[in-house]
Amino acid sequence: MKTIKKDELFRNLSRFLKTKGVELKDGVYAQRINRACDLLTEAITATQKTARHAKVEVDKKLHQVRQSIHEATAPKPPPASAPKPASASAPTKKARPSRKPSAAPSKRHRKA
């Protein structure tokens, strides 16, 4: 967001009122309106700074939450233990050769 310059709001208000037929001349009334515009400008600027700061903080917290979810749901690595020796009494299975699926017999149409 762009920040508002100190007299920008008052100048725009003065131009708007002039198009509606109201001219702000130098005096107490114009000075009070100018001061009110200055206060409003300061409030808007402070709100913009606060919103930017809050966005940065929310982004940091969101990153932390995403990281903790990632760590909690990541696959666990296999435990690193010494390989167990094969026992002599356990039978070992040999791999069978894989079969190729046979093609289904095609249906032939008989001519009558």
C-alpha positions as CSV (number, residue, x, y, z in Angstrom):
1,M,0.0,0.0,0.0
2,K,1.1,3.5,-0.7
3,T,1.5,5.8,2.3
4,I,-0.5,9.0,2.3
5,K,1.4,12.3,2.4
6,K,0.7,14.8,5.1
7,D,-1.4,17.3,3.2
8,E,-2.6,14.9,0.5
9,L,-5.9,14.1,2.2
10,F,-6.7,17.8,2.9
11,R,-5.9,18.9,-0.7
12,N,-8.1,16.1,-2.1
13,L,-10.9,17.0,0.2
14,S,-10.6,20.7,-0.7
15,R,-10.7,19.9,-4.4
16,F,-13.7,17.7,-3.9
17,L,-15.6,20.3,-1.9
18,K,-14.7,22.9,-4.5
19,T,-16.3,20.8,-7.3
20,K,-19.5,20.7,-5.1
21,G,-19.4,24.5,-4.7
22,V,-17.9,24.8,-1.2
23,E,-14.6,26.6,-1.0
24,L,-12.4,26.3,2.1
25,K,-10.8,29.7,2.8
26,D,-8.0,30.3,5.3
27,G,-9.5,30.5,8.8
28,V,-10.1,28.6,11.9
29,Y,-12.6,26.2,10.3
30,A,-10.2,25.3,7.5
31,Q,-7.4,24.9,10.0
32,R,-9.4,22.5,12.1
33,I,-10.4,20.5,9.0
34,N,-6.7,20.4,8.0
35,R,-5.7,19.2,11.5
36,A,-8.4,16.5,11.4
37,C,-7.1,15.3,8.0
38,D,-3.6,15.2,9.4
39,L,-4.8,13.0,12.3
40,L,-6.6,10.8,9.9
41,T,-3.5,10.5,7.7
42,E,-1.4,9.6,10.8
43,A,-3.9,7.0,11.8
44,I,-4.0,5.4,8.4
45,T,-0.2,5.4,8.1
46,A,0.1,3.7,11.6
47,T,-2.6,1.2,10.6
48,Q,-0.7,0.3,7.4
49,K,2.6,-0.2,9.3
50,T,0.8,-2.4,11.9
51,A,-0.9,-4.4,9.1
52,R,2.5,-5.0,7.4
53,H,4.1,-6.0,10.7
54,A,1.2,-8.4,11.5
55,K,1.5,-10.0,8.1
56,V,5.2,-10.6,8.6
57,E,4.5,-12.2,12.0
58,V,1.6,-14.3,10.6
59,D,3.9,-15.5,7.8
60,K,6.5,-16.6,10.3
61,K,4.0,-18.5,12.4
62,L,2.5,-20.1,9.3
63,H,5.9,-21.2,8.2
64,Q,6.5,-22.8,11.7
65,V,3.2,-24.6,11.6
66,R,3.9,-25.9,8.1
67,Q,7.3,-27.1,9.1
68,S,6.0,-28.9,12.2
69,I,3.3,-30.6,10.1
70,H,5.9,-31.6,7.6
71,E,8.1,-33.1,10.3
72,A,5.2,-34.9,11.9
73,T,3.9,-36.4,8.6
74,A,7.2,-37.1,6.9
75,P,8.0,-40.8,6.4
76,K,10.2,-42.2,9.1
77,P,13.6,-43.6,7.9
78,P,14.1,-47.3,8.5
79,P,16.0,-48.1,11.7
80,A,19.7,-48.5,11.1
81,S,20.6,-51.8,12.8
82,A,23.1,-54.5,12.0
83,P,22.0,-57.1,9.5
84,K,20.7,-60.3,11.1
85,P,22.5,-63.5,10.0
86,A,20.3,-66.1,8.3
87,S,19.6,-69.0,10.5
88,A,20.4,-72.5,9.1
89,S,17.1,-74.0,10.3
90,A,14.9,-71.5,8.4
91,P,13.9,-72.7,4.9
92,T,14.8,-70.4,2.1
93,K,12.4,-69.9,-0.7
94,K,13.6,-69.7,-4.3
95,A,12.1,-67.2,-6.6
96,R,9.8,-68.6,-9.2
97,P,10.1,-67.4,-12.8
98,S,7.2,-65.1,-13.5
99,R,4.6,-66.2,-15.9
100,K,3.5,-64.2,-18.8
101,P,-0.2,-63.7,-19.0
102,S,-1.6,-65.8,-21.8
103,A,-3.8,-64.1,-24.3
104,A,-7.5,-64.9,-24.1
105,P,-8.7,-67.1,-26.9
106,S,-10.4,-65.0,-29.5
107,K,-14.0,-65.7,-30.3
108,R,-14.5,-66.5,-33.9
109,H,-17.8,-65.9,-35.5
110,R,-19.3,-68.9,-37.2
111,K,-20.7,-68.5,-40.6
112,A,-24.1,-70.1,-40.9
